[in-house]
Amino acid sequence: MFQLIDSELLILAHEQPQESASKSNITKKVQELPVLQLAFRSFFLLATLCSLVGVGVWILFLNGYFVLEAAINPTSLHMHEMIFGFGATVATGFLLTAVQTWTGLPSIKGLALLAVITLWVCVRVFLHLGTDTSLFVAVALQTMWWLSIIFYFAKLVIISANHRNLQFIPILALLMLLNIGFLLTDFYGHSDIAIHLARTAILMFCVLMGVVGGRVIPFFTVSGARTAPITPPNNLSIATISASLLCAFIFFLEKFVTTPIPSSLLMIVAGALHLARMLFWRSMSAKRIPLLWSLHLSYAFVGLGLITLGISSYSNFIRFGDALHILTIAAMGLMIFSMMSRVSLGHTGRKLQPSKAISWLFLLIIAAAITRFALPTMSQHLLGWNMSAAFWIAACIIFLTVYFPILTKPRIVDTGRV
């Protein structure tokens, strides 16, 4: 029988601890990477990159430069990546970061965060492979991603008895169900239902923007513009969120049953309530502060977008799909980029003084919304799509150029945030 001599045993005994220590050092270095210190860093960068590439590929497809092959049809893929690949990724990145502040407990980071990021990347890969098997793998991975997000958020909120923020758990759960339902219904040939679920998800984002925006915009305005405390009527806030929820629910039902009241009317009511809510926020005091006026304007577009969407059901001039982009670009897009710009500075220890280029970014998003809505109503569909895409892509490039160095480097000041 083969036996190791004493010298060989000594060498092995010496090498094994060194190898173990080497692996431990690598693991430690990975965990300490700046992009793995809270979800906002990696999620913001990945979501923006996903949006940039997604819109670029989509507009090239619309102009006939190539045939887009994926596990779901091209229109559905575009909707999925903008709503869930971009919007949901930024929203969850913000919530997983904010929950640490809200609860005082450490949020997900390091290798656990890397695992969630890996799930997100794999979903994108399998969605673009274009086979039946890859679609089901993508659905499974997307479900795991959502459950991971909800688990880490809910765990901190429940452990800390932070009851005020329990409301985000059902919102995230509903978005997950709409996401999975969207992918499966499109795969089985029910594209009309898939599109309906995607539009319902956009209305749920209006609820989310109402909750988050209603909380942070007045607070940021008081602290940033040095105004007197803002105390909007609580009943108005409850009515606004309730109307938005009811609007999303009735809109969802309309595809399958006859409802007692049309969702279009509820959209107009909810939009008016969002605008009424802003009357108490002293928006004019924010006009010289980019990180504030962009938030106020994005919230105004929530109200205007819902009203326009409701009116589209009674108008031959305004198409529902065009009106929807007021919500997706002007409301969601502007609020997302404004919040990312603010959070990326504050949570890396920097002053809330963004680069001047960020003001241009905000203006580009507004231009993207205007051209996407207005030009198609003038029968200039392709021109509107192309111009809007160009403005959006330029905005994404500005964000990545300005914030990639910030989000990939360690924080510079110890202010208690990460």
C-alpha positions as a Markdown table, in Angstrom:
| # | Residue | x | y | z |
|---|---|---|---|---|
| 1 | Met | 0.0 | 0.0 | 0.0 |
| 2 | Phe | 1.2 | 3.5 | -0.9 |
| 3 | Gln | 2.3 | 5.5 | 2.1 |
| 4 | Leu | 3.4 | 9.1 | 2.5 |
| 5 | Ile | 6.8 | 9.7 | 4.0 |
| 6 | Asp | 7.1 | 12.0 | 6.9 |
| 7 | Ser | 8.5 | 14.9 | 4.8 |
| 8 | Glu | 5.4 | 14.8 | 2.5 |
| 9 | Leu | 3.1 | 14.8 | 5.4 |
| 10 | Leu | 4.8 | 17.8 | 6.8 |
| 11 | Ile | 4.4 | 19.6 | 3.4 |
| 12 | Leu | 0.7 | 18.8 | 3.2 |
| 13 | Ala | 0.1 | 19.9 | 6.8 |
| 14 | His | 1.8 | 23.2 | 6.0 |
| 15 | Glu | 0.0 | 23.8 | 2.7 |
| 16 | Gln | -3.5 | 23.1 | 3.8 |
| 17 | Pro | -3.8 | 25.9 | 6.4 |
| 18 | Gln | -2.2 | 28.2 | 3.9 |
| 19 | Glu | -4.7 | 27.3 | 1.2 |
| 20 | Ser | -7.6 | 27.7 | 3.7 |
| 21 | Ala | -6.2 | 31.1 | 4.8 |
| 22 | Ser | -5.9 | 32.2 | 1.2 |
| 23 | Lys | -9.5 | 31.3 | 0.5 |
| 24 | Ser | -10.6 | 33.1 | 3.6 |
| 25 | Asn | -8.7 | 36.2 | 2.5 |
| 26 | Ile | -10.3 | 36.1 | -0.9 |
| 27 | Thr | -13.8 | 35.7 | 0.7 |
| 28 | Lys | -13.1 | 38.6 | 3.0 |
| 29 | Lys | -11.9 | 40.9 | 0.2 |
| 30 | Val | -15.0 | 40.0 | -1.8 |
| 31 | Gln | -17.3 | 40.8 | 1.1 |
| 32 | Glu | -15.6 | 44.1 | 1.6 |
| 33 | Leu | -16.0 | 45.3 | -2.0 |
| 34 | Pro | -17.7 | 48.7 | -1.9 |
| 35 | Val | -20.4 | 47.6 | -4.4 |
| 36 | Leu | -21.5 | 44.9 | -1.9 |
| 37 | Gln | -21.9 | 47.3 | 1.0 |
| 38 | Leu | -25.7 | 47.7 | 0.9 |
| 39 | Ala | -28.0 | 47.0 | -2.1 |
| 40 | Phe | -28.2 | 50.5 | -3.5 |
| 41 | Arg | -24.7 | 50.5 | -5.0 |
| 42 | Ser | -25.0 | 47.4 | -7.2 |
| 43 | Phe | -28.7 | 47.7 | -7.8 |
| 44 | Phe | -28.6 | 51.3 | -9.0 |
| 45 | Leu | -25.7 | 50.5 | -11.4 |
| 46 | Leu | -27.2 | 47.3 | -12.7 |
| 47 | Ala | -30.6 | 48.7 | -13.2 |
| 48 | Thr | -29.3 | 51.8 | -15.1 |
| 49 | Leu | -27.1 | 49.6 | -17.3 |
| 50 | Cys | -30.1 | 47.2 | -17.9 |
| 51 | Ser | -32.2 | 50.2 | -18.9 |
| 52 | Leu | -29.5 | 51.7 | -21.2 |
| 53 | Val | -29.0 | 48.4 | -23.0 |
| 54 | Gly | -32.6 | 47.5 | -23.1 |
| 55 | Val | -33.8 | 50.8 | -24.6 |
| 56 | Gly | -30.9 | 50.7 | -27.1 |
| 57 | Val | -31.7 | 47.2 | -28.3 |
| 58 | Trp | -35.4 | 48.0 | -28.4 |
| 59 | Ile | -35.1 | 51.1 | -30.5 |
| 60 | Leu | -32.7 | 49.3 | -32.9 |
| 61 | Phe | -35.3 | 46.5 | -33.2 |
| 62 | Leu | -38.1 | 49.0 | -33.9 |
| 63 | Asn | -36.0 | 50.5 | -36.7 |
| 64 | Gly | -35.6 | 47.1 | -38.3 |
| 65 | Tyr | -31.9 | 46.6 | -37.7 |
| 66 | Phe | -32.2 | 43.1 | -36.5 |
| 67 | Val | -34.7 | 40.5 | -35.3 |
| 68 | Leu | -35.0 | 40.3 | -31.5 |
| 69 | Glu | -35.2 | 36.7 | -30.3 |
| 70 | Ala | -35.9 | 35.9 | -26.7 |
| 71 | Ala | -37.9 | 33.6 | -24.4 |
| 72 | Ile | -40.8 | 36.1 | -24.7 |
| 73 | Asn | -42.0 | 38.4 | -27.5 |
| 74 | Pro | -40.0 | 41.6 | -28.1 |
| 75 | Thr | -42.7 | 44.0 | -26.8 |
| 76 | Ser | -43.1 | 41.9 | -23.6 |
| 77 | Leu | -39.4 | 41.8 | -23.2 |
| 78 | His | -39.1 | 45.6 | -23.4 |
| 79 | Met | -41.9 | 46.0 | -20.9 |
| 80 | His | -40.4 | 43.4 | -18.5 |
| 81 | Glu | -37.0 | 44.9 | -18.5 |
| 82 | Met | -38.1 | 48.5 | -18.0 |
| 83 | Ile | -40.7 | 47.7 | -15.3 |
| 84 | Phe | -39.0 | 44.9 | -13.5 |
| 85 | Gly | -35.4 | 44.9 | -14.7 |
| 86 | Phe | -35.1 | 48.7 | -14.1 |
| 87 | Gly | -38.0 | 50.0 | -12.0 |
| 88 | Ala | -38.3 | 47.1 | -9.5 |
| 89 | Thr | -34.5 | 46.8 | -9.1 |
| 90 | Val | -34.1 | 50.4 | -8.2 |
| 91 | Ala | -37.1 | 50.4 | -5.9 |
| 92 | Thr | -35.9 | 47.3 | -4.0 |
| 93 | Gly | -32.4 | 48.6 | -3.8 |
| 94 | Phe | -33.7 | 51.7 | -2.2 |
| 95 | Leu | -35.9 | 49.8 | 0.3 |
| 96 | Leu | -33.2 | 47.4 | 1.3 |
| 97 | Thr | -31.0 | 50.4 | 2.0 |
| 98 | Ala | -33.6 | 52.5 | 3.7 |
| 99 | Val | -34.7 | 49.6 | 6.0 |
| 100 | Gln | -31.4 | 49.8 | 7.7 |
| 101 | Thr | -32.0 | 53.4 | 8.7 |
| 102 | Trp | -35.7 | 52.7 | 9.6 |
| 103 | Thr | -34.9 | 49.7 | 11.8 |
| 104 | Gly | -31.4 | 50.4 | 13.1 |
| 105 | Leu | -30.5 | 46.8 | 12.0 |
| 106 | Pro | -27.8 | 45.9 | 9.4 |
| 107 | Ser | -29.3 | 45.1 | 6.0 |
| 108 | Ile | -28.1 | 42.6 | 3.4 |
| 109 | Lys | -24.5 | 43.0 | 2.2 |
| 110 | Gly | -21.4 | 41.0 | 1.3 |
| 111 | Leu | -21.8 | 37.4 | 0.0 |
| 112 | Ala | -25.6 | 37.3 | 0.6 |
| 113 | Leu | -26.0 | 40.4 | -1.5 |
| 114 | Leu | -23.7 | 38.9 | -4.1 |
| 115 | Ala | -25.9 | 35.9 | -4.3 |
| 116 | Val | -29.0 | 38.1 | -4.9 |
| 117 | Ile | -27.1 | 40.0 | -7.6 |
| 118 | Thr | -26.1 | 36.7 | -9.3 |
| 119 | Leu | -29.8 | 35.7 | -9.4 |
| 120 | Trp | -30.7 | 39.0 | -11.1 |
| 121 | Val | -27.9 | 38.7 | -13.7 |
| 122 | Cys | -28.9 | 35.1 | -14.4 |
| 123 | Val | -32.5 | 36.1 | -15.0 |
| 124 | Arg | -31.4 | 38.5 | -17.7 |
| 125 | Val | -29.2 | 35.8 | -19.4 |
| 126 | Phe | -31.9 | 33.1 | -19.4 |
| 127 | Leu | -34.6 | 35.6 | -20.7 |
| 128 | His | -32.5 | 36.3 | -23.7 |
| 129 | Leu | -31.6 | 32.6 | -24.6 |
| 130 | Gly | -34.9 | 32.2 | -26.4 |
| 131 | Thr | -35.8 | 28.6 | -25.4 |
| 132 | Asp | -38.8 | 27.2 | -23.5 |
| 133 | Thr | -36.4 | 25.7 | -20.8 |
| 134 | Ser | -34.6 | 29.0 | -20.4 |
| 135 | Leu | -37.9 | 30.8 | -19.8 |
| 136 | Phe | -38.9 | 28.5 | -17.0 |
| 137 | Val | -35.4 | 28.8 | -15.5 |
| 138 | Ala | -35.7 | 32.6 | -15.7 |
| 139 | Val | -39.1 | 32.4 | -13.9 |
| 140 | Ala | -37.7 | 30.3 | -11.2 |
| 141 | Leu | -34.7 | 32.5 | -10.7 |
| 142 | Gln | -36.9 | 35.7 | -10.8 |
| 143 | Thr | -39.1 | 34.2 | -8.1 |
| 144 | Met | -36.1 | 33.4 | -6.0 |
| 145 | Trp | -34.9 | 37.0 | -6.4 |
| 146 | Trp | -38.2 | 38.4 | -5.3 |
| 147 | Leu | -38.5 | 36.1 | -2.3 |
| 148 | Ser | -34.9 | 37.0 | -1.3 |
| 149 | Ile | -35.7 | 40.7 | -1.4 |
| 150 | Ile | -39.0 | 40.3 | 0.5 |
| 151 | Phe | -37.3 | 38.0 | 3.1 |
| 152 | Tyr | -34.5 | 40.3 | 3.9 |
| 153 | Phe | -36.7 | 43.4 | 4.1 |
| 154 | Ala | -39.5 | 41.7 | 6.1 |
| 155 | Lys | -37.0 | 40.1 | 8.5 |
| 156 | Leu | -35.6 | 43.5 | 9.6 |
| 157 | Val | -39.0 | 45.2 | 9.8 |
| 158 | Ile | -40.6 | 42.4 | 11.8 |
| 159 | Ile | -37.7 | 41.8 | 14.2 |
| 160 | Ser | -37.5 | 45.6 | 15.0 |
| 161 | Ala | -41.4 | 45.8 | 15.3 |
| 162 | Asn | -41.2 | 48.6 | 12.7 |
| 163 | His | -44.9 | 48.4 | 12.0 |
| 164 | Arg | -45.0 | 51.6 | 9.9 |
| 165 | Asn | -43.1 | 49.9 | 7.1 |
| 166 | Leu | -45.0 | 46.6 | 7.0 |
| 167 | Gln | -47.0 | 48.2 | 4.2 |
| 168 | Phe | -44.2 | 47.7 | 1.8 |
| 169 | Ile | -44.3 | 43.9 | 2.2 |
| 170 | Pro | -47.7 | 43.3 | 0.4 |
| 171 | Ile | -46.7 | 45.9 | -2.3 |
| 172 | Leu | -43.6 | 43.9 | -3.0 |
| 173 | Ala | -45.5 | 40.6 | -2.9 |
| 174 | Leu | -48.1 | 41.9 | -5.4 |
| 175 | Leu | -45.3 | 43.2 | -7.8 |
| 176 | Met | -43.7 | 39.7 | -7.6 |
| 177 | Leu | -47.0 | 38.0 | -8.5 |
| 178 | Leu | -47.6 | 40.4 | -11.4 |
| 179 | Asn | -44.0 | 39.8 | -12.6 |
| 180 | Ile | -44.3 | 36.0 | -12.6 |
| 181 | Gly | -47.8 | 36.1 | -14.0 |
| 182 | Phe | -46.6 | 38.4 | -16.8 |
| 183 | Leu | -43.8 | 36.0 | -17.8 |
| 184 | Leu | -46.0 | 32.9 | -17.7 |
| 185 | Thr | -49.0 | 34.3 | -19.5 |
| 186 | Asp | -46.8 | 35.7 | -22.3 |
| 187 | Phe | -45.0 | 32.4 | -22.7 |
| 188 | Tyr | -48.3 | 30.5 | -23.1 |
| 189 | Gly | -49.5 | 32.9 | -25.8 |
| 190 | His | -51.7 | 35.2 | -23.8 |
| 191 | Ser | -49.8 | 38.4 | -24.6 |
| 192 | Asp | -52.9 | 40.5 | -24.1 |
| 193 | Ile | -53.1 | 39.3 | -20.5 |
| 194 | Ala | -49.4 | 39.8 | -20.0 |
| 195 | Ile | -49.5 | 43.4 | -21.2 |
| 196 | His | -52.5 | 43.9 | -18.9 |
| 197 | Leu | -50.5 | 42.6 | -15.9 |
| 198 | Ala | -47.6 | 44.9 | -16.8 |
| 199 | Arg | -49.9 | 47.9 | -16.9 |
| 200 | Thr | -51.3 | 46.9 | -13.5 |
| 201 | Ala | -47.8 | 46.7 | -12.2 |
| 202 | Ile | -47.2 | 50.3 | -13.4 |
| 203 | Leu | -50.3 | 51.4 | -11.4 |
| 204 | Met | -48.9 | 49.5 | -8.4 |
| 205 | Phe | -45.7 | 51.6 | -8.8 |
| 206 | Cys | -47.9 | 54.7 | -8.6 |
| 207 | Val | -49.0 | 53.4 | -5.2 |
| 208 | Leu | -45.4 | 52.8 | -4.2 |
| 209 | Met | -44.5 | 56.3 | -5.4 |
| 210 | Gly | -47.4 | 57.7 | -3.4 |
| 211 | Val | -46.2 | 56.0 | -0.2 |
| 212 | Val | -42.5 | 56.8 | -0.6 |
| 213 | Gly | -42.9 | 60.2 | -2.2 |
| 214 | Gly | -45.5 | 61.3 | 0.3 |
| 215 | Arg | -43.0 | 60.4 | 3.1 |
| 216 | Val | -39.7 | 61.7 | 1.8 |
| 217 | Ile | -40.5 | 64.7 | -0.4 |
| 218 | Pro | -41.9 | 66.9 | 2.4 |
| 219 | Phe | -39.1 | 65.7 | 4.7 |
| 220 | Phe | -36.4 | 66.5 | 2.1 |
| 221 | Thr | -38.0 | 69.8 | 1.3 |
| 222 | Val | -38.0 | 70.9 | 4.9 |
| 223 | Ser | -34.3 | 69.9 | 5.4 |
| 224 | Gly | -33.1 | 71.0 | 2.0 |
| 225 | Ala | -35.0 | 74.2 | 1.4 |
| 226 | Arg | -35.0 | 75.2 | 5.1 |
| 227 | Thr | -38.8 | 75.6 | 5.2 |
| 228 | Ala | -41.1 | 75.5 | 8.1 |
| 229 | Pro | -42.4 | 71.9 | 9.0 |
| 230 | Ile | -44.8 | 70.5 | 6.4 |
| 231 | Thr | -47.8 | 68.8 | 7.9 |
| 232 | Pro | -50.2 | 67.7 | 5.1 |
| 233 | Pro | -53.6 | 66.4 | 6.2 |
| 234 | Asn | -53.4 | 62.7 | 7.1 |
| 235 | Asn | -56.8 | 62.1 | 5.7 |
| 236 | Leu | -55.8 | 63.3 | 2.3 |
| 237 | Ser | -52.8 | 61.0 | 2.3 |
| 238 | Ile | -54.9 | 58.0 | 3.2 |
| 239 | Ala | -57.5 | 58.9 | 0.5 |
| 240 | Thr | -54.8 | 59.3 | -2.1 |
| 241 | Ile | -53.2 | 55.9 | -1.4 |
| 242 | Ser | -56.5 | 54.2 | -1.1 |
| 243 | Ala | -57.8 | 55.7 | -4.4 |
| 244 | Ser | -54.5 | 54.6 | -6.1 |
| 245 | Leu | -54.9 | 51.1 | -4.7 |
| 246 | Leu | -58.5 | 50.8 | -5.7 |
| 247 | Cys | -57.6 | 52.1 | -9.2 |
| 248 | Ala | -55.0 | 49.4 | -9.7 |
| 249 | Phe | -57.4 | 46.7 | -8.4 |
| 250 | Ile | -60.3 | 47.7 | -10.6 |
| 251 | Phe | -58.1 | 48.1 | -13.6 |
| 252 | Phe | -56.8 | 44.5 | -13.0 |
| 253 | Leu | -60.4 | 43.1 | -12.7 |
| 254 | Glu | -61.6 | 44.9 | -15.8 |
| 255 | Lys | -59.8 | 42.4 | -18.0 |
| 256 | Phe | -61.8 | 39.5 | -16.6 |
| 257 | Val | -65.1 | 40.8 | -15.2 |
| 258 | Thr | -67.5 | 43.7 | -15.4 |
| 259 | Thr | -66.7 | 46.2 | -12.7 |
| 260 | Pro | -69.3 | 48.6 | -11.0 |
| 261 | Ile | -67.1 | 51.6 | -11.7 |
| 262 | Pro | -64.6 | 52.2 | -14.6 |
| 263 | Ser | -60.9 | 52.3 | -13.7 |
| 264 | Ser | -60.6 | 55.3 | -16.0 |
| 265 | Leu | -62.7 | 57.4 | -13.6 |
| 266 | Leu | -60.7 | 56.2 | -10.6 |
| 267 | Met | -57.5 | 57.2 | -12.4 |
| 268 | Ile | -58.7 | 60.7 | -12.8 |
| 269 | Val | -59.8 | 60.9 | -9.1 |
| 270 | Ala | -56.5 | 59.3 | -7.9 |
| 271 | Gly | -54.5 | 61.7 | -10.1 |
| 272 | Ala | -56.4 | 64.7 | -8.8 |
| 273 | Leu | -55.8 | 63.6 | -5.2 |
| 274 | His | -52.0 | 63.2 | -5.8 |
| 275 | Leu | -52.0 | 66.8 | -7.1 |
| 276 | Ala | -54.1 | 68.1 | -4.2 |
| 277 | Arg | -51.6 | 66.4 | -1.8 |
| 278 | Met | -48.8 | 68.5 | -3.3 |
| 279 | Leu | -50.5 | 71.8 | -2.5 |
| 280 | Phe | -49.2 | 71.3 | 1.1 |
| 281 | Trp | -45.6 | 70.6 | 0.1 |
| 282 | Arg | -44.3 | 74.1 | -0.7 |
| 283 | Ser | -43.0 | 73.0 | -4.1 |
| 284 | Met | -41.9 | 76.5 | -5.1 |
| 285 | Ser | -39.3 | 76.5 | -2.4 |
| 286 | Ala | -37.6 | 73.7 | -4.2 |
| 287 | Lys | -37.2 | 75.3 | -7.6 |
| 288 | Arg | -33.5 | 76.2 | -7.2 |
| 289 | Ile | -32.4 | 72.8 | -5.8 |
| 290 | Pro | -32.1 | 70.0 | -8.5 |
| 291 | Leu | -32.4 | 67.1 | -6.0 |
| 292 | Leu | -35.7 | 68.7 | -4.8 |
| 293 | Trp | -37.4 | 70.1 | -7.8 |
| 294 | Ser | -36.9 | 66.9 | -9.7 |
| 295 | Leu | -38.7 | 65.0 | -6.9 |
| 296 | His | -41.6 | 67.5 | -6.8 |
| 297 | Leu | -41.9 | 67.4 | -10.6 |
| 298 | Ser | -41.8 | 63.6 | -10.8 |
| 299 | Tyr | -44.6 | 63.4 | -8.2 |
| 300 | Ala | -46.7 | 66.0 | -10.2 |
| 301 | Phe | -46.3 | 63.7 | -13.2 |
| 302 | Val | -47.8 | 60.9 | -11.1 |
| 303 | Gly | -51.0 | 62.9 | -10.8 |
| 304 | Leu | -50.9 | 64.3 | -14.4 |
| 305 | Gly | -50.1 | 60.8 | -15.8 |
| 306 | Leu | -53.0 | 59.2 | -14.0 |
| 307 | Ile | -55.4 | 61.9 | -15.2 |
| 308 | Thr | -54.2 | 61.7 | -18.8 |
| 309 | Leu | -54.4 | 57.9 | -18.6 |
| 310 | Gly | -58.0 | 58.1 | -17.5 |
| 311 | Ile | -58.9 | 60.7 | -20.1 |
| 312 | Ser | -57.4 | 58.4 | -22.9 |
| 313 | Ser | -60.4 | 56.1 | -22.4 |
| 314 | Tyr | -62.7 | 58.9 | -23.5 |
| 315 | Ser | -60.5 | 60.4 | -26.2 |
| 316 | Asn | -59.7 | 59.5 | -29.8 |
| 317 | Phe | -56.8 | 61.8 | -29.7 |
| 318 | Ile | -54.8 | 60.3 | -26.8 |
| 319 | Arg | -53.7 | 56.7 | -27.0 |
| 320 | Phe | -53.6 | 54.7 | -23.7 |
| 321 | Gly | -50.1 | 53.4 | -24.5 |
| 322 | Asp | -48.8 | 56.9 | -25.1 |
| 323 | Ala | -50.4 | 58.3 | -22.0 |
| 324 | Leu | -48.9 | 55.4 | -20.0 |
| 325 | His | -45.4 | 56.7 | -20.8 |
| 326 | Ile | -46.1 | 59.8 | -18.8 |
| 327 | Leu | -46.2 | 57.5 | -15.8 |
| 328 | Thr | -43.3 | 55.3 | -16.8 |
| 329 | Ile | -40.8 | 58.0 | -18.0 |
| 330 | Ala | -41.8 | 61.3 | -16.4 |
| 331 | Ala | -43.1 | 60.0 | -13.1 |
| 332 | Met | -41.2 | 56.7 | -12.5 |
| 333 | Gly | -38.1 | 57.6 | -14.5 |
| 334 | Leu | -37.6 | 61.1 | -13.1 |
| 335 | Met | -38.3 | 60.0 | -9.5 |
| 336 | Ile | -36.0 | 57.0 | -9.8 |
| 337 | Phe | -33.1 | 59.0 | -11.2 |
| 338 | Ser | -33.7 | 61.8 | -8.6 |
| 339 | Met | -33.7 | 59.3 | -5.7 |
| 340 | Met | -30.7 | 57.4 | -7.1 |
| 341 | Ser | -28.8 | 60.7 | -7.4 |
| 342 | Arg | -29.6 | 61.7 | -3.8 |
| 343 | Val | -29.1 | 58.3 | -2.1 |
| 344 | Ser | -25.9 | 57.7 | -4.0 |
| 345 | Leu | -24.5 | 60.8 | -2.5 |
| 346 | Gly | -25.9 | 60.7 | 1.0 |
| 347 | His | -25.2 | 57.0 | 1.7 |
| 348 | Thr | -21.6 | 57.2 | 0.5 |
| 349 | Gly | -20.8 | 60.1 | 2.9 |
| 350 | Arg | -20.9 | 62.9 | 0.4 |
| 351 | Lys | -22.7 | 66.2 | 0.5 |
| 352 | Leu | -26.0 | 66.5 | -1.3 |
| 353 | Gln | -24.5 | 68.6 | -4.0 |
| 354 | Pro | -24.8 | 66.7 | -7.3 |
| 355 | Ser | -22.7 | 67.4 | -10.4 |
| 356 | Lys | -24.2 | 70.0 | -12.7 |
| 357 | Ala | -24.6 | 67.2 | -15.3 |
| 358 | Ile | -27.3 | 65.7 | -13.1 |
| 359 | Ser | -29.6 | 68.7 | -13.8 |
| 360 | Trp | -29.2 | 67.9 | -17.5 |
| 361 | Leu | -30.0 | 64.3 | -16.8 |
| 362 | Phe | -33.3 | 65.4 | -15.2 |
| 363 | Leu | -34.1 | 67.6 | -18.2 |
| 364 | Leu | -33.3 | 64.8 | -20.6 |
| 365 | Ile | -35.8 | 62.5 | -18.8 |
| 366 | Ile | -38.5 | 65.2 | -19.1 |
| 367 | Ala | -37.7 | 65.6 | -22.8 |
| 368 | Ala | -37.9 | 61.8 | -23.2 |
| 369 | Ala | -41.4 | 61.8 | -21.7 |
| 370 | Ile | -42.6 | 64.8 | -23.7 |
| 371 | Thr | -41.4 | 63.4 | -27.1 |
| 372 | Arg | -42.7 | 59.9 | -26.3 |
| 373 | Phe | -46.2 | 61.2 | -25.5 |
| 374 | Ala | -46.5 | 64.2 | -27.9 |
| 375 | Leu | -45.1 | 63.1 | -31.2 |
| 376 | Pro | -47.1 | 59.9 | -31.5 |
| 377 | Thr | -50.3 | 61.9 | -31.0 |
| 378 | Met | -49.2 | 63.9 | -34.1 |
| 379 | Ser | -48.7 | 60.6 | -36.0 |
| 380 | Gln | -45.0 | 60.9 | -35.7 |
| 381 | His | -44.6 | 57.5 | -34.0 |
| 382 | Leu | -41.1 | 56.4 | -35.0 |
| 383 | Leu | -39.7 | 59.9 | -34.6 |
| 384 | Gly | -41.2 | 60.1 | -31.1 |
| 385 | Trp | -39.8 | 56.7 | -30.2 |
| 386 | Asn | -36.3 | 57.5 | -31.5 |
| 387 | Met | -36.0 | 60.9 | -29.9 |
| 388 | Ser | -37.3 | 59.6 | -26.6 |
| 389 | Ala | -34.9 | 56.7 | -26.6 |
| 390 | Ala | -32.0 | 59.0 | -27.5 |
| 391 | Phe | -32.8 | 61.3 | -24.5 |
| 392 | Trp | -33.2 | 58.3 | -22.2 |
| 393 | Ile | -30.0 | 56.7 | -23.2 |
| 394 | Ala | -28.1 | 60.0 | -22.8 |
| 395 | Ala | -29.6 | 60.3 | -19.3 |
| 396 | Cys | -28.4 | 56.8 | -18.4 |
| 397 | Ile | -24.9 | 57.5 | -19.7 |
| 398 | Ile | -24.7 | 60.7 | -17.6 |
| 399 | Phe | -25.8 | 58.8 | -14.5 |
| 400 | Leu | -23.3 | 56.0 | -15.0 |
| 401 | Thr | -20.5 | 58.5 | -15.8 |
| 402 | Val | -21.1 | 60.5 | -12.7 |
| 403 | Tyr | -22.0 | 57.8 | -10.2 |
| 404 | Phe | -20.0 | 54.8 | -11.2 |
| 405 | Pro | -16.9 | 56.1 | -9.5 |
| 406 | Ile | -18.9 | 57.1 | -6.4 |
| 407 | Leu | -20.8 | 53.8 | -6.1 |
| 408 | Thr | -17.7 | 51.6 | -6.6 |
| 409 | Lys | -15.5 | 53.4 | -4.1 |
| 410 | Pro | -15.6 | 53.3 | -0.2 |
| 411 | Arg | -17.6 | 55.9 | 1.6 |
| 412 | Ile | -15.6 | 59.0 | 2.3 |
| 413 | Val | -17.1 | 60.2 | 5.6 |
| 414 | Asp | -18.3 | 58.3 | 8.6 |
| 415 | Thr | -21.8 | 59.7 | 9.1 |
| 416 | Gly | -23.5 | 56.6 | 10.3 |
| 417 | Arg | -24.6 | 55.6 | 6.9 |
| 418 | Val | -23.2 | 53.0 | 4.5 |
